[in-house]
């Protein structure tokens, strides 16, 4: 069963890595959080994270969630069960030679 889960997570990560994030991803105007988390992201996210308050940062290509702790509230990177950050694959920028 554990081996099957690992294979599933690996396939999900590969599928997510091939995705691109639409520029017009629906966000709540008052909070800035995504209205709906992409299904692939929700499937591979570790269960202890707040999936109701997630943002996507285009500058790093990663998903971040709002963590409310005993001392402070902060944004943390959304992670897989293995602890890897959930990010999209950034397209390579062409180099300009002079």
Buried (B, 14 or more C-beta within 10 A) or exposed (E): EEEEEEEEBEEBBEEBEEEEBEEEBEBEEEEEBBEEBBEBBEBBBBEEBBBEBBBBEEEEBBBBBBBEEEEEEEEEBBBBEEEEBBBBEEEEEEEEEE
